[in-house]
Amino acid sequence: MAPRNTDNTPAPDVYVALLSVSLAALIMGVVMLVLELNKYGWKMAP
């Protein structure tokens, strides 16, 4: 019988990679939107 893994953490799979890609795309989209709005004199509210 093979020894069991006592560390009950699941291994990352393709869905974790897709989640990482989507999070990076969301952050990049927000940054690009802020950069585009700054061209028009957009200021953040205090």
Secondary structure, 3 states (H helix, E strand, C coil): CCCCCCCCCCCCCHHHHHHHHHHHHHHHHHHHHHHHHHCCCCCCCC
